[in-house]
Amino acid sequence: MRTPMWAAIAVAALFALMGSIFVVQEGHSAIVLNLGRVVRTDLGPGMHFKFPLVETARVFDRRLLVLPAEPERYLTSERKDVSVDFFAIGRIENLRAFYRATGGDERVAIERMAPIIKDALRNEINTLTLSQVVSGDRTKIIGQQLDVINRGAATLGIRIADLRIKQIDLPTDSQVIRDVYRRMSAQRQQVASALRAEGEEQAQQIRANAERDRAVIVAEAERDAQQFRGQGDAEAARLYAGAAQKDASFYAFQRSLEAYRASFANGQSMIVLDQDDPFLQYLKSDR
């Protein structure tokens, strides 16, 4: 049974209609190629038509996308290595330029954008010291080169909205690591020396204060002792005087005993006197 002519025409018309309609989703844009040549561009979200067979449509994501990159090594103004890990955030801004430069391949766009970004970062980092790169304002480092990056990205139909530095490291095989460790060690030793010197200074101050307090205490004690001895001597003199007034002979006897005790205290003294010397009067026997 032969297929009616009208049915074949209807099927062909249906396929032609299906081939002439394409839909662009939200956040995307499309270009239409006529035998490989761009004839229409920047077609926004919605339903669009094209001539079947001779025209094709390419749809691209116009939203912000992350362009990853491998960490790159740079030299600071001091000729010291740093490893910078970064990523870019960008979007397709000019579909015609993007297609012509990359053939619509995002991987080609990323590969061609990476050198532009790396060269811009290199130009900035080469003017900074290691301290400025590691501890400085990263947004300032990026902001000064973002316009330069976008001038290069414009040739690819791309605009970079932001560039972020994820991490800045010192390469493990770099002399910088050893220099940093030596500097840290020297700084710790300097701090330790300063603390020891401060402690020694405080110790000397404490010892000086203690010695001064000891001298003051000893002087005050000696002063008080002198006063007490003076008072004791005065009291003894008063008592001796009172005893002498009451019994002069007993007082003379007491004083002689004290003189004997002082003269023969060490047990080895020898005194040569005349036998009638008054000093010996209390040592004579009455028999």
Phi, psi and omega in degrees: 000124183280142179286131180301147181300322182294328179292319179295320179295321180295318179295318179295321179295322179296315179295322179296319179295317179296325180283349181259357182247136172217153185242136177252124181282165177299137181084005180238164174220161184227157170235153178245129181251132175251104183055040177089354180257134181290121179247332177220144183217169178055044176279121185279186182302144178132191180263136182226162182240152176212161177283124181294155177072315184264343181238142176231154180245139174238126182253135182233147177282120181261005179282167178294131180234155178268126177256101183285162178209153177283148176304142184237145178263136180230165175249134175280179178295342178267007181065039178247140184283140168222146177253122185246123176255125186216168171211156181245150176241119183211179180211161175283124181254324181234104185296320182297312179294322179298314182294317181295324184279327188239354185069017180081011181263117182294328180295322176296321179298317180295318180296325181277336178282328185304312179297326179296315181292317182295319179295321179295317178295322180297317180298325181282314184292328180298340181264357185249154174279167179300317180298319180293325180289316186284315187251002182279182180280110184291326179296327177291320178300317183285317185300326182289342182247356184295321178295321178297317179298317183290332175294322176286323181291335181298331179291341178259001182075021184243149172234127178271118180277328182201154177227124184241135174265115181282319187201142174239119183238159170267124180304138184294336180264014185266149174295338182299320180302311180295321178296319180296317179297318178295320179294318177297318179297316179297321179294319178296319178296321178297317178296317180297318178297319179296319179294319178296318179296319179295319178295319179296320178297316178295321179296317178297322178295318179296317179296319179296318178296318180295318179296319178296316179296321179297315180299319179295316182295316180296317180297317179295320179295318178296320177298315180295322179295318177299319178297315181294319178297318178299317179295321179294316179298319179296318180294320179296317179299320180296317180293318177298318180297319178295320179294321180295324179290325181283318183211095184295324182291319178294324179295319178296321179296316180298316180295323178294318178299320178294321177295318176300315181298318180290325183287323185249031185293322184274355177078001181237006182285150177224127180238126180255114182225161173290146184294343178262010181294136181299339181295335183259011188295328181272000177259354180278148178274146179278356181282000000 
